[in-house]
Amino acid sequence: MRIVIAEDDALLREGLTMVLRAQDLDVVAAVGDGEQFLSAVDEHRPDAAVLDVRMPPTHTDEGIRAAVAARERIPGLPVLVLSAYVEQSFAADLLHSGAQGVGYLLKERVGRVSEFVAALHRVADGGTAIDPEVVAQLFARRRGADRLDALSPREREVLAAMAEGLGNTAVAARLALSDNALHKHIRSIFAKLGLSPDDSSDRRVAAVLRYLEGTR
């Protein structure tokens, strides 16, 4: 897998490069801002990208904007965005750029190498990877009545695990559910959120977007 990294902190940029290369991944470029990142994407046409949310010149949302721009240049380019804080609006912006092959992790997750690399592979394979802390805070911050309030506590746990990008087998193992029970919960979640079985979109990602939108 050929990867481009964009991170303005030189030490973290070098650390990310070392971690990924130690996993036999090919880091073809490691740069310090969004403009350099897009140039590297054009030059190397990578298989995936890892970006910081906040980069020069304003240190606000350059990483998100660069990720969205890169996916316009290379449709479906898998992107994993890193942030020092929970910023749920940025996670929603990223998912709205395209539902497949996107991830949003807190930087502290990088130190847990196996989790970080697993998230990157999940994103590269076309899945999603939303940091568990982001998911937890999204549910904690929700207010008011909407369709999500109709979910049972167990269904919320299932949706939270789905939002992290876990597949059915991993969700069932985490929550000690049988396959049959898990499928019943998932069908109930989709029904309560009004996600039709004949909807051509990815209903798992659509369910995640429903509560991301509700916290903006």
MDTraj code that builds the backbone (N, CA, C; nanometers):
import mdtraj as md
import numpy as np

residues = "MET ARG ILE VAL ILE ALA GLU ASP ASP ALA LEU LEU ARG GLU GLY LEU THR MET VAL LEU ARG ALA GLN ASP LEU ASP VAL VAL ALA ALA VAL GLY ASP GLY GLU GLN PHE LEU SER ALA VAL ASP GLU HIS ARG PRO ASP ALA ALA VAL LEU ASP VAL ARG MET PRO PRO THR HIS THR ASP GLU GLY ILE ARG ALA ALA VAL ALA ALA ARG GLU ARG ILE PRO GLY LEU PRO VAL LEU VAL LEU SER ALA TYR VAL GLU GLN SER PHE ALA ALA ASP LEU LEU HIS SER GLY ALA GLN GLY VAL GLY TYR LEU LEU LYS GLU ARG VAL GLY ARG VAL SER GLU PHE VAL ALA ALA LEU HIS ARG VAL ALA ASP GLY GLY THR ALA ILE ASP PRO GLU VAL VAL ALA GLN LEU PHE ALA ARG ARG ARG GLY ALA ASP ARG LEU ASP ALA LEU SER PRO ARG GLU ARG GLU VAL LEU ALA ALA MET ALA GLU GLY LEU GLY ASN THR ALA VAL ALA ALA ARG LEU ALA LEU SER ASP ASN ALA LEU HIS LYS HIS ILE ARG SER ILE PHE ALA LYS LEU GLY LEU SER PRO ASP ASP SER SER ASP ARG ARG VAL ALA ALA VAL LEU ARG TYR LEU GLU GLY THR ARG".split()
xyz = np.array([
    [0.0844, -0.1195, 0.0000],
    [0.0000, 0.0000, 0.0000],
    [0.0884, 0.1251, 0.0000],
    [0.0641, 0.2148, -0.0937],
    [0.1410, 0.3383, -0.1057],
    [0.0644, 0.4512, -0.0372],
    [0.1315, 0.5214, 0.0552],
    [0.0638, 0.6168, 0.1432],
    [0.1320, 0.7526, 0.1386],
    [0.0503, 0.8595, 0.1398],
    [0.0996, 0.9958, 0.1572],
    [0.0545, 1.0441, 0.2947],
    [0.1471, 1.1048, 0.3693],
    [0.1189, 1.1588, 0.5024],
    [0.1262, 1.3110, 0.4973],
    [0.0321, 1.3786, 0.5641],
    [0.0372, 1.5243, 0.5793],
    [0.0204, 1.5575, 0.7270],
    [0.1260, 1.6086, 0.7881],
    [0.1279, 1.6413, 0.9314],
    [0.2308, 1.7521, 0.9525],
    [0.1887, 1.8648, 1.0120],
    [0.2808, 1.9782, 1.0241],
    [0.3811, 1.9623, 1.1380],
    [0.3525, 1.8771, 1.2356],
    [0.4475, 1.8517, 1.3435],
    [0.5535, 1.7534, 1.2917],
    [0.6774, 1.8012, 1.2806],
    [0.7832, 1.7210, 1.2183],
    [0.8088, 1.5906, 1.2934],
    [0.8056, 1.5957, 1.4264],
    [0.8322, 1.4751, 1.5046],
    [0.7216, 1.3707, 1.4840],
    [0.5956, 1.4159, 1.4868],
    [0.4855, 1.3228, 1.4660],
    [0.4867, 1.2710, 1.3226],
    [0.5193, 1.3577, 1.2284],
    [0.5263, 1.3145, 1.0883],
    [0.6298, 1.2038, 1.0717],
    [0.7450, 1.2204, 1.1344],
    [0.8488, 1.1183, 1.1268],
    [0.8048, 0.9918, 1.1990],
    [0.7354, 1.0102, 1.3116],
    [0.6875, 0.8945, 1.3857],
    [0.5862, 0.8133, 1.3074],
    [0.4924, 0.8826, 1.2415],
    [0.3946, 0.8139, 1.1584],
    [0.4631, 0.7370, 1.0462],
    [0.5624, 0.8004, 0.9862],
    [0.6355, 0.7359, 0.8768],
    [0.7040, 0.6088, 0.9248],
    [0.7687, 0.6169, 1.0403],
    [0.8390, 0.5006, 1.0942],
    [0.7420, 0.3884, 1.1295],
    [0.6286, 0.4243, 1.1913],
    [0.5299, 0.3235, 1.2297],
    [0.4788, 0.2487, 1.1072],
    [0.4442, 0.3236, 1.0033],
    [0.3865, 0.2594, 0.8846],
    [0.4895, 0.1777, 0.8083],
    [0.6108, 0.2285, 0.7998],
    [0.7145, 0.1529, 0.7292],
    [0.7506, 0.0259, 0.8056],
    [0.7410, 0.0317, 0.9383],
    [0.7675, -0.0878, 1.0189],
    [0.6628, -0.1958, 0.9942],
    [0.5459, -0.1534, 0.9409],
    [0.4394, -0.2482, 0.9066],
    [0.4455, -0.2881, 0.7590],
    [0.5609, -0.2601, 0.6962],
    [0.5830, -0.2930, 0.5546],
    [0.4892, -0.2166, 0.4613],
    [0.4508, -0.0948, 0.5030],
    [0.3716, -0.0074, 0.4179],
    [0.4638, 0.0961, 0.3541],
    [0.4336, 0.1349, 0.2328],
    [0.5212, 0.2222, 0.1549],
    [0.4765, 0.3681, 0.1668],
    [0.5464, 0.4446, 0.2499],
    [0.5188, 0.5881, 0.2628],
    [0.5945, 0.6598, 0.1506],
    [0.5206, 0.7044, 0.0486],
    [0.5846, 0.7627, -0.0697],
    [0.6114, 0.9116, -0.0528],
    [0.5426, 0.9772, 0.0438],
    [0.5663, 1.1192, 0.0696],
    [0.5142, 1.1531, 0.2081],
    [0.5851, 1.2416, 0.2783],
    [0.5426, 1.2909, 0.4092],
    [0.5663, 1.4413, 0.4099],
    [0.4574, 1.5195, 0.4153],
    [0.4656, 1.6643, 0.3972],
    [0.4008, 1.7371, 0.5143],
    [0.4155, 1.8724, 0.5136],
    [0.3735, 1.9494, 0.6295],
    [0.2531, 2.0390, 0.6135],
    [0.1905, 2.0431, 0.4959],
    [0.0703, 2.1257, 0.4812],
    [-0.0175, 2.0724, 0.3683],
    [-0.1372, 2.1306, 0.3581],
    [-0.2349, 2.0823, 0.2621],
    [-0.1936, 2.0998, 0.1178],
    [-0.1281, 2.2118, 0.0876],
    [-0.0857, 2.2366, -0.0500],
    [0.0176, 2.1339, -0.0950],
    [0.1153, 2.1079, -0.0086],
    [0.2162, 2.0067, -0.0403],
    [0.1518, 1.8683, -0.0508],
    [0.0518, 1.8444, 0.0330],
    [-0.0180, 1.7159, 0.0297],
    [-0.0840, 1.6932, -0.1059],
    [-0.1568, 1.7929, -0.1551],
    [-0.2255, 1.7767, -0.2829],
    [-0.1258, 1.7596, -0.3974],
    [-0.0127, 1.8279, -0.3887],
    [0.0916, 1.8090, -0.4904],
    [0.1449, 1.6665, -0.4870],
    [0.1631, 1.6133, -0.3649],
    [0.2123, 1.4761, -0.3503],
    [0.1097, 1.3755, -0.4013],
    [-0.0190, 1.4031, -0.3771],
    [-0.1247, 1.3154, -0.4275],
    [-0.1222, 1.3125, -0.5799],
    [-0.1084, 1.4302, -0.6416],
    [-0.1026, 1.4372, -0.7881],
    [0.0184, 1.3620, -0.8427],
    [0.1314, 1.3745, -0.7720],
    [0.2550, 1.3138, -0.8213],
    [0.2566, 1.1622, -0.8028],
    [0.2152, 1.1162, -0.6839],
    [0.2334, 0.9750, -0.6503],
    [0.1081, 0.8883, -0.6701],
    [-0.0099, 0.9513, -0.6796],
    [-0.1333, 0.8741, -0.6938],
    [-0.1374, 0.7599, -0.5916],
    [-0.1383, 0.7937, -0.4623],
    [-0.1272, 0.6912, -0.3583],
    [-0.2520, 0.6038, -0.3463],
    [-0.2371, 0.4963, -0.2692],
    [-0.3484, 0.4068, -0.2403],
    [-0.4288, 0.4543, -0.1195],
    [-0.3667, 0.5377, -0.0341],
    [-0.4335, 0.5892, 0.0850],
    [-0.3563, 0.7118, 0.1350],
    [-0.4234, 0.7908, 0.2215],
    [-0.3601, 0.9104, 0.2769],
    [-0.3921, 0.9219, 0.4250],
    [-0.2966, 0.9762, 0.5002],
    [-0.3143, 1.0027, 0.6429],
    [-0.2870, 1.1519, 0.6637],
    [-0.3842, 1.2254, 0.7211],
    [-0.3709, 1.3706, 0.7345],
    [-0.4073, 1.4180, 0.8741],
    [-0.3424, 1.5262, 0.9157],
    [-0.3821, 1.5988, 1.0354],
    [-0.4979, 1.6913, 0.9998],
    [-0.5931, 1.7113, 1.0921],
    [-0.7033, 1.8047, 1.0672],
    [-0.6521, 1.9472, 1.0559],
    [-0.5690, 1.9888, 1.1517],
    [-0.5256, 2.1287, 1.1610],
    [-0.3821, 2.1432, 1.1098],
    [-0.3684, 2.2169, 0.9995],
    [-0.2369, 2.2399, 0.9407],
    [-0.2251, 2.3856, 0.8980],
    [-0.1020, 2.4318, 0.8641],
    [-0.0842, 2.5695, 0.8172],
    [-0.1680, 2.5951, 0.6919],
    [-0.2086, 2.7224, 0.6683],
    [-0.1633, 2.8403, 0.7424],
    [-0.2517, 2.8785, 0.8610],
    [-0.3781, 2.8354, 0.8660],
    [-0.4684, 2.8830, 0.9717],
    [-0.4830, 2.7849, 1.0868],
    [-0.4401, 2.6610, 1.0678],
    [-0.4514, 2.5567, 1.1710],
    [-0.5969, 2.5386, 1.2156],
    [-0.6871, 2.5380, 1.1186],
    [-0.8278, 2.5125, 1.1499],
    [-0.8718, 2.3818, 1.0848],
    [-0.9179, 2.3897, 0.9592],
    [-0.9713, 2.2690, 0.8945],
    [-0.8990, 2.2332, 0.7651],
    [-0.7718, 2.2747, 0.7524],
    [-0.6999, 2.2495, 0.6274],
    [-0.6945, 2.1012, 0.5907],
    [-0.6796, 2.0151, 0.6911],
    [-0.6699, 1.8723, 0.6628],
    [-0.7976, 1.8163, 0.6040],
    [-0.9127, 1.8580, 0.6591],
    [-1.0409, 1.8118, 0.6062],
    [-1.0590, 1.8611, 0.4633],
    [-1.0307, 1.9889, 0.4404],
    [-1.0482, 2.0440, 0.3060],
    [-0.9533, 1.9765, 0.2066],
    [-0.8315, 1.9480, 0.2506],
    [-0.7360, 1.8797, 0.1627],
    [-0.7808, 1.7369, 0.1340],
    [-0.8368, 1.6699, 0.2351],
    [-0.8852, 1.5334, 0.2149],
    [-0.9997, 1.5308, 0.1142],
    [-1.0937, 1.6254, 0.1283],
    [-1.2065, 1.6322, 0.0350],
    [-1.1566, 1.6617, -0.1064],
    [-1.0604, 1.7551, -0.1180],
    [-1.0050, 1.7900, -0.2495],
    [-0.9327, 1.6711, -0.3119],
    [-0.8598, 1.5950, -0.2294],
    [-0.7870, 1.4788, -0.2810],
    [-0.8829, 1.3735, -0.3340],
    [-0.9974, 1.3576, -0.2666],
    [-1.0959, 1.2593, -0.3112],
    [-1.1682, 1.3053, -0.4374],
    [-1.1648, 1.4349, -0.4639],
    [-1.2177, 1.4840, -0.5911],
    [-1.1193, 1.4554, -0.7042],
    [-0.9892, 1.4624, -0.6723],
    [-0.8864, 1.4357, -0.7726],
    [-0.8722, 1.2864, -0.8003],
    [-0.8806, 1.2083, -0.6934],
    [-0.8757, 1.0622, -0.7065],
    [-1.0025, 1.0081, -0.6410],
    [-1.1098, 0.9930, -0.7166],
    [-1.2369, 0.9486, -0.6576],
    [-1.2212, 0.8217, -0.5737],
    [-1.2728, 0.8296, -0.4511],
    [-1.2671, 0.7146, -0.3625],
    [-1.1356, 0.6944, -0.2915],
    [-1.0409, 0.7913, -0.3029],
    [-0.9128, 0.7768, -0.2338],
    [-0.9375, 0.7561, -0.0842],
    [-0.8898, 0.6460, -0.0266],
    [-0.9067, 0.6249, 0.1171],
    [-0.8274, 0.7288, 0.1971],
    [-0.8930, 0.7941, 0.2920],
    [-0.8266, 0.8962, 0.3730],
    [-0.8555, 0.8708, 0.5206],
    [-0.7501, 0.8771, 0.6008],
    [-0.7613, 0.8638, 0.7459],
    [-0.7144, 0.9949, 0.8065],
    [-0.8058, 1.0673, 0.8701],
    [-0.7752, 1.1994, 0.9263],
    [-0.7518, 1.1855, 1.0759],
    [-0.6489, 1.2549, 1.1248],
    [-0.6124, 1.2528, 1.2664],
    [-0.6398, 1.3871, 1.3309],
    [-0.6877, 1.3851, 1.4547],
    [-0.7166, 1.5093, 1.5260],
    [-0.6754, 1.4950, 1.6722],
    [-0.6308, 1.6057, 1.7311],
    [-0.5950, 1.6033, 1.8726],
    [-0.7182, 1.6089, 1.9622],
    [-0.8304, 1.6542, 1.9063],
    [-0.9528, 1.6719, 1.9844],
    [-1.0715, 1.6109, 1.9115],
    [-1.1813, 1.5919, 1.9849],
    [-1.3055, 1.5467, 1.9242],
    [-1.3731, 1.6655, 1.8571],
    [-1.3808, 1.6624, 1.7263],
    [-1.4431, 1.7696, 1.6495],
    [-1.5427, 1.7040, 1.5537],
    [-1.6640, 1.6774, 1.6068],
    [-1.7577, 1.5936, 1.5331],
    [-1.8037, 1.6558, 1.4021],
    [-1.8051, 1.7878, 1.3918],
    [-1.8483, 1.8486, 1.2658],
    [-1.7515, 1.8138, 1.1538],
    [-1.6217, 1.8048, 1.1868],
    [-1.5234, 1.7672, 1.0853],
    [-1.5440, 1.6226, 1.0409],
    [-1.5787, 1.5358, 1.1362],
    [-1.6046, 1.3963, 1.1000],
    [-1.7219, 1.3876, 1.0034],
    [-1.8261, 1.4680, 1.0291],
    [-1.9417, 1.4686, 0.9387],
    [-1.9038, 1.5223, 0.8024],
    [-1.8246, 1.6298, 0.7990],
    [-1.7800, 1.6866, 0.6711],
    [-1.7052, 1.5813, 0.5899],
    [-1.6203, 1.5069, 0.6562],
    [-1.5402, 1.4059, 0.5871],
    [-1.6294, 1.2958, 0.5307],
    [-1.7236, 1.2470, 0.6104],
    [-1.8123, 1.1415, 0.5633],
    [-1.8998, 1.1885, 0.4479],
    [-1.9369, 1.3156, 0.4495],
    [-2.0192, 1.3678, 0.3408],
    [-1.9406, 1.3794, 0.2107],
    [-1.8074, 1.3727, 0.2175],
    [-1.7282, 1.3775, 0.0945],
    [-1.7360, 1.2445, 0.0192],
    [-1.7936, 1.1456, 0.0838],
    [-1.8049, 1.0114, 0.0244],
    [-1.8048, 0.9109, 0.1365],
    [-1.8994, 0.8183, 0.1349],
    [-1.9217, 0.7338, 0.2506],
    [-1.8174, 0.6246, 0.2690],
    [-1.7513, 0.5849, 0.1632],
    [-1.6606, 0.4712, 0.1729],
    [-1.5147, 0.5160, 0.1787],
    [-1.4351, 0.4409, 0.2545],
    [-1.2924, 0.4667, 0.2596],
    [-1.2541, 0.5915, 0.3345],
    [-1.3221, 0.6191, 0.4473],
    [-1.2880, 0.7364, 0.5266],
    [-1.2715, 0.6980, 0.6732],
    [-1.1840, 0.7692, 0.7419],
    [-1.1625, 0.7447, 0.8835],
    [-1.1297, 0.8728, 0.9565],
    [-1.1633, 0.8767, 1.0858],
    [-1.1376, 0.9936, 1.1702],
    [-1.0965, 0.9425, 1.3077],
    [-0.9689, 0.9591, 1.3414],
    [-0.9154, 0.9077, 1.4674],
    [-0.8523, 1.0190, 1.5493],
    [-0.8553, 1.0034, 1.6804],
    [-0.7782, 1.0917, 1.7675],
    [-0.6313, 1.0512, 1.7597],
    [-0.5442, 1.1514, 1.7718],
    [-0.4006, 1.1253, 1.7570],
    [-0.3476, 1.0281, 1.8616],
    [-0.4115, 1.0251, 1.9775],
    [-0.3640, 0.9333, 2.0814],
    [-0.3742, 0.7879, 2.0354],
    [-0.4595, 0.7628, 1.9354],
    [-0.4763, 0.6269, 1.8847],
    [-0.3521, 0.5798, 1.8097],
    [-0.2714, 0.6746, 1.7590],
    [-0.1512, 0.6384, 1.6840],
    [-0.0549, 0.5586, 1.7717],
    [-0.0516, 0.5930, 1.9023],
    [0.0368, 0.5225, 1.9936],
    [-0.0024, 0.3771, 2.0155],
    [-0.1261, 0.3452, 1.9859],
    [-0.1727, 0.2067, 1.9928],
    [-0.1608, 0.1511, 1.8512],
    [-0.0414, 0.1096, 1.8197],
    [-0.0056, 0.0820, 1.6801],
    [-0.1008, -0.0158, 1.6137],
    [-0.1368, -0.1222, 1.6824],
    [-0.2224, -0.2231, 1.6192],
    [-0.3584, -0.1644, 1.5827],
    [-0.4145, -0.0786, 1.6710],
    [-0.5442, -0.0166, 1.6432],
    [-0.5325, 0.0808, 1.5264],
    [-0.4256, 0.1594, 1.5268],
    [-0.4047, 0.2579, 1.4211],
    [-0.3899, 0.1896, 1.2851],
    [-0.3057, 0.0884, 1.2789],
    [-0.2818, 0.0187, 1.1517],
    [-0.4080, -0.0549, 1.1070],
    [-0.4808, -0.1135, 1.2020],
    [-0.6052, -0.1827, 1.1661],
    [-0.7059, -0.0838, 1.1067],
    [-0.7143, 0.0359, 1.1660],
    [-0.8059, 0.1380, 1.1136],
    [-0.7652, 0.1796, 0.9733],
    [-0.6357, 0.1959, 0.9512],
    [-0.5875, 0.2346, 0.8183],
    [-0.6215, 0.1272, 0.7148],
    [-0.6005, 0.0022, 0.7495],
    [-0.6338, -0.1062, 0.6564],
    [-0.7844, -0.1117, 0.6297],
    [-0.8644, -0.0881, 0.7344],
    [-1.0097, -0.0904, 0.7170],
    [-1.0539, 0.0190, 0.6194],
    [-0.9958, 0.1377, 0.6361],
    [-1.0271, 0.2489, 0.5464],
    [-0.9793, 0.2181, 0.4046],
    [-0.8580, 0.1645, 0.3930],
    [-0.8025, 0.1322, 0.2615],
    [-0.8865, 0.0281, 0.1891],
    [-0.9552, -0.0561, 0.2662],
    [-1.0409, -0.1596, 0.2068],
    [-1.1810, -0.1072, 0.1743],
    [-1.2016, 0.0247, 0.1935],
    [-1.3298, 0.0850, 0.1597],
    [-1.4264, 0.0993, 0.2746],
    [-1.3812, 0.0696, 0.3977],
    [-1.4683, 0.0814, 0.5136],
    [-1.4565, 0.2171, 0.5800],
    [-1.5146, 0.2282, 0.6984],
    [-1.5044, 0.3507, 0.7777],
    [-1.4388, 0.3183, 0.9114],
    [-1.3774, 0.4203, 0.9711],
    [-1.3146, 0.4028, 1.1025],
    [-1.3304, 0.5326, 1.1799],
    [-1.4303, 0.5385, 1.2667],
    [-1.4535, 0.6563, 1.3487],
    [-1.4065, 0.6243, 1.4898],
    [-1.3262, 0.7134, 1.5480],
    [-1.2677, 0.6887, 1.6793],
    [-1.3761, 0.6600, 1.7832],
    [-1.3563, 0.5579, 1.8681],
    [-1.4559, 0.5265, 1.9708],
    [-1.4885, 0.6446, 2.0606],
    [-1.3914, 0.7303, 2.0907],
    [-1.4173, 0.8465, 2.1757],
    [-1.5072, 0.9466, 2.1057],
    [-1.4898, 0.9622, 1.9746],
    [-1.5789, 1.0490, 1.8974],
    [-1.7211, 0.9958, 1.9053],
    [-1.7365, 0.8653, 1.8857],
    [-1.8684, 0.8025, 1.8923],
    [-1.9312, 0.8242, 2.0293],
    [-1.8539, 0.8014, 2.1352],
    [-1.9063, 0.8154, 2.2713],
    [-1.9525, 0.9579, 2.2982],
    [-1.8740, 1.0566, 2.2563],
    [-1.9107, 1.1956, 2.2817],
    [-2.0291, 1.2398, 2.1977],
    [-2.0405, 1.1847, 2.0780],
    [-2.1553, 1.2185, 1.9944],
    [-2.2849, 1.1763, 2.0627],
    [-2.2874, 1.0555, 2.1165],
    [-2.4076, 1.0096, 2.1852],
    [-2.4321, 1.0908, 2.3123],
    [-2.3247, 1.1238, 2.3851],
    [-2.3397, 1.1968, 2.5108],
    [-2.3927, 1.3378, 2.4881],
    [-2.3600, 1.3985, 2.3745],
    [-2.3978, 1.5379, 2.3479],
    [-2.5346, 1.5537, 2.2863],
    [-2.5957, 1.4435, 2.2435],
    [-2.7233, 1.4555, 2.1735],
    [-2.8311, 1.5095, 2.2670],
    [-2.9150, 1.5972, 2.2145],
    [-3.0270, 1.6529, 2.2900],
    [-3.1498, 1.6543, 2.1994],
    [-3.2685, 1.6544, 2.2623],
    [-3.3906, 1.6674, 2.1842],
    [-3.4409, 1.5349, 2.1315],
    [-3.5625, 1.5372, 2.0819],
    [-3.6256, 1.4151, 2.0329],
    [-3.6055, 1.4010, 1.8830],
    [-3.5608, 1.2883, 1.8403],
    [-3.5539, 1.2547, 1.6992],
    [-3.5563, 1.1034, 1.6886],
    [-3.5328, 1.0529, 1.5699],
    [-3.5430, 0.9088, 1.5509],
    [-3.4405, 0.8318, 1.6326],
    [-3.3249, 0.8899, 1.6569],
    [-3.2236, 0.8188, 1.7347],
    [-3.2698, 0.7936, 1.8778],
    [-3.3576, 0.8806, 1.9281],
    [-3.4071, 0.8603, 2.0636],
    [-3.4928, 0.7342, 2.0756],
    [-3.5368, 0.6824, 1.9616],
    [-3.6174, 0.5607, 1.9630],
    [-3.5326, 0.4354, 1.9785],
    [-3.4015, 0.4473, 1.9617],
    [-3.3149, 0.3304, 1.9730],
    [-3.3044, 0.2850, 2.1174],
    [-3.3025, 0.1542, 2.1360],
    [-3.2816, 0.0992, 2.2690],
    [-3.1339, 0.1149, 2.3069],
    [-3.1022, 0.1022, 2.4373],
    [-2.9613, 0.1099, 2.4771],
    [-2.8735, 0.0096, 2.4025],
    [-2.9254, -0.1119, 2.3818],
    [-2.8470, -0.2125, 2.3109],
    [-2.8262, -0.1726, 2.1650],
    [-2.9298, -0.1173, 2.1038],
    [-2.9176, -0.0730, 1.9650],
    [-2.8180, 0.0416, 1.9527],
    [-2.8104, 0.1263, 2.0529],
    [-2.7110, 0.2338, 2.0519],
    [-2.5693, 0.1769, 2.0598],
    [-2.5540, 0.0716, 2.1393],
    [-2.4230, 0.0067, 2.1473],
    [-2.3842, -0.0532, 2.0127],
    [-2.4806, -0.1153, 1.9467],
    [-2.4537, -0.1737, 1.8155],
    [-2.4174, -0.0645, 1.7156],
    [-2.4933, 0.0457, 1.7149],
    [-2.4650, 0.1550, 1.6219],
    [-2.3291, 0.2180, 1.6506],
    [-2.2940, 0.2298, 1.7780],
    [-2.1634, 0.2853, 1.8132],
    [-2.0511, 0.1986, 1.7588],
    [-2.0650, 0.0677, 1.7720],
    [-1.9626, -0.0231, 1.7197],
    [-1.9571, -0.0177, 1.5675],
    [-2.0725, -0.0082, 1.5033],
    [-2.0769, 0.0050, 1.3585],
    [-2.0066, 0.1331, 1.3143],
    [-2.0265, 0.2404, 1.3906],
    [-1.9655, 0.3685, 1.3559],
    [-1.8140, 0.3627, 1.3609],
    [-1.7621, 0.2779, 1.4489],
    [-1.6167, 0.2620, 1.4554],
    [-1.5627, 0.1880, 1.3334],
    [-1.6521, 0.1300, 1.2558],
    [-1.6110, 0.0584, 1.1364],
    [-1.6023, -0.0919, 1.1550],
    [-1.6482, -0.1415, 1.2691],
    [-1.6402, -0.2854, 1.2943],
    [-1.7413, -0.3608, 1.2084],
    [-1.7001, -0.4747, 1.1576],
    [-1.7900, -0.5616, 1.0839],
    [-1.8787, -0.6393, 1.1782],
    [-1.9743, -0.7125, 1.1217],
    [-2.0712, -0.7839, 1.2054],
    [-2.0065, -0.8823, 1.3013],
    [-1.9066, -0.9555, 1.2554],
    [-1.8409, -1.0544, 1.3421],
    [-1.7769, -0.9865, 1.4628],
    [-1.7074, -0.8733, 1.4384],
    [-1.6410, -0.8009, 1.5469],
    [-1.7426, -0.7380, 1.6418],
    [-1.8529, -0.6846, 1.5873],
    [-1.9576, -0.6265, 1.6724],
    [-2.0179, -0.7335, 1.7618],
    [-2.0495, -0.8485, 1.7039],
    [-2.1090, -0.9571, 1.7814],
    [-2.0159, -1.0027, 1.8923],
    [-1.8864, -1.0131, 1.8622],
    [-1.7900, -1.0566, 1.9629],
    [-1.7787, -0.9547, 2.0752],
    [-1.7730, -0.8263, 2.0409],
    [-1.7592, -0.7225, 2.1430],
    [-1.8786, -0.7212, 2.2370],
    [-1.9993, -0.7361, 2.1818],
    [-2.1210, -0.7219, 2.2605],
    [-2.1786, -0.8559, 2.3067],
    [-2.1040, -0.9641, 2.2789],
    [-2.1472, -1.0984, 2.3194],
    [-2.2870, -1.1298, 2.2672],
    [-2.3073, -1.1071, 2.1383],
    [-2.4349, -1.1326, 2.0734],
    [-2.4211, -1.2474, 1.9737],
    [-2.5268, -1.3232, 1.9565],
    [-2.5282, -1.4222, 1.8496],
    [-2.5466, -1.3493, 1.7172],
    [-2.5134, -1.4177, 1.6074],
    [-2.5314, -1.3562, 1.4758],
    [-2.6773, -1.3192, 1.4527],
    [-2.7660, -1.4071, 1.4940],
    [-2.9086, -1.3820, 1.4740],
    [-2.9550, -1.2599, 1.5525],
    [-2.9111, -1.2488, 1.6774],
    [-2.9505, -1.1345, 1.7602],
    [-2.8948, -1.0047, 1.7036],
    [-2.7699, -1.0097, 1.6560],
    [-2.7098, -0.8898, 1.5993],
    [-2.7871, -0.8438, 1.4762],
    [-2.8210, -0.9363, 1.3889],
    [-2.8942, -0.8993, 1.2672],
    [-3.0302, -0.8397, 1.3017],
    [-3.0943, -0.8896, 1.4064],
    [-3.2218, -0.8330, 1.4492],
    [-3.2040, -0.6893, 1.4962],
    [-3.0979, -0.6642, 1.5727],
    [-3.0709, -0.5277, 1.6196],
    [-3.0436, -0.4341, 1.5019],
    [-2.9641, -0.4802, 1.4067],
    [-2.9295, -0.3964, 1.2916],
    [-3.0540, -0.3647, 1.2087],
    [-3.1381, -0.4660, 1.1867],
    [-3.2622, -0.4417, 1.1117],
    [-3.3506, -0.3417, 1.1849],
    [-3.3542, -0.3523, 1.3164],
    [-3.4353, -0.2597, 1.3954],
    [-3.3801, -0.1175, 1.3865],
    [-3.2474, -0.1045, 1.3919],
    [-3.1848, 0.0278, 1.3796],
    [-3.2214, 0.0912, 1.2460],
    [-3.2063, 0.0157, 1.1391],
    [-3.2370, 0.0686, 1.0057],
    [-3.3842, 0.1093, 0.9971],
    [-3.4725, 0.0270, 1.0536],
    [-3.6157, 0.0575, 1.0480],
    [-3.6478, 0.1853, 1.1259],
    [-3.5910, 0.1978, 1.2461],
    [-3.6196, 0.3146, 1.3289],
    [-3.5618, 0.4431, 1.2700],
    [-3.4541, 0.4299, 1.1925],
    [-3.3927, 0.5470, 1.1293],
    [-3.4511, 0.5745, 0.9908],
    [-3.5476, 0.4918, 0.9503],
    [-3.6122, 0.5141, 0.8225],
    [-3.5256, 0.4822, 0.7027],
    [-3.4329, 0.3865, 0.7194],
    [-3.3427, 0.3485, 0.6108],
    [-3.3990, 0.2265, 0.5410],
    [-3.4523, 0.2471, 0.4241],
    [-3.5231, 0.1424, 0.3509],
    [-3.4280, 0.0349, 0.3001],
    [-3.4721, -0.0921, 0.2999],
    [-3.3879, -0.2003, 0.2465],
    [-3.3521, -0.1824, 0.0996],
    [-3.4370, -0.1104, 0.0242],
    [-3.4060, -0.0908, -0.1172],
    [-3.3265, 0.0364, -0.1435],
    [-3.2812, 0.1001, -0.0345],
    [-3.1966, 0.2185, -0.0491],
    [-3.0628, 0.1757, -0.1088],
    [-3.0195, 0.2413, -0.2144],
    [-2.8960, 0.2010, -0.2820],
    [-2.7714, 0.2439, -0.2052],
    [-2.7847, 0.3355, -0.1081],
    [-2.6690, 0.3810, -0.0320],
    [-2.6316, 0.2779, 0.0733],
    [-2.5139, 0.2928, 0.1310],
    [-2.4678, 0.2052, 0.2373],
    [-2.5429, 0.2421, 0.3645],
    [-2.6333, 0.1559, 0.4076],
    [-2.7181, 0.1911, 0.5219],
    [-2.6388, 0.2004, 0.6518],
    [-2.5308, 0.1266, 0.6622],
    [-2.4488, 0.1371, 0.7838],
    [-2.3902, 0.2770, 0.7962],
    [-2.3335, 0.3270, 0.6879],
    [-2.2757, 0.4618, 0.6905],
    [-2.3853, 0.5658, 0.7042],
    [-2.4993, 0.5431, 0.6383],
    [-2.6106, 0.6369, 0.6487],
    [-2.6580, 0.6490, 0.7931],
    [-2.6593, 0.5379, 0.8664],
    [-2.6994, 0.5410, 1.0065],
    [-2.6019, 0.6247, 1.0885],
    [-2.4730, 0.6095, 1.0614],
    [-2.3717, 0.6891, 1.1310],
    [-2.3911, 0.8372, 1.1005],
    [-2.4174, 0.8696, 0.9743],
    [-2.4368, 1.0091, 0.9354],
    [-2.5562, 1.0715, 1.0064],
    [-2.6594, 0.9925, 1.0329],
    [-2.7780, 1.0473, 1.0984],
    [-2.7435, 1.1127, 1.2316],
    [-2.6592, 1.0447, 1.3117],
    [-2.6312, 1.1075, 1.4404],
    [-2.5153, 1.2049, 1.4327],
    [-2.4256, 1.1916, 1.3339],
    [-2.3244, 1.2944, 1.3148],
    [-2.3904, 1.4271, 1.2791],
    [-2.4904, 1.4225, 1.1908],
    [-2.5609, 1.5429, 1.1513],
    [-2.6340, 1.6050, 1.2684],
    [-2.6833, 1.5214, 1.3576],
    [-2.7618, 1.5718, 1.4695],
    [-2.6803, 1.6418, 1.5760],
    [-2.5447, 1.6368, 1.5680],
    [-2.4612, 1.7001, 1.6699],
    [-2.3919, 1.8241, 1.6171],
    [-2.4206, 1.8640, 1.4955],
    [-2.3484, 1.9773, 1.4352],
    [-2.4042, 2.1084, 1.4864],
])
top = md.Topology()
chain = top.add_chain()
for i, resn in enumerate(residues, 1):
    res = top.add_residue(resn, chain, resSeq=i)
    for name in ("N", "CA", "C"):
        top.add_atom(name, md.element.get_by_symbol(name[0]), res)
traj = md.Trajectory(xyz[None], top)
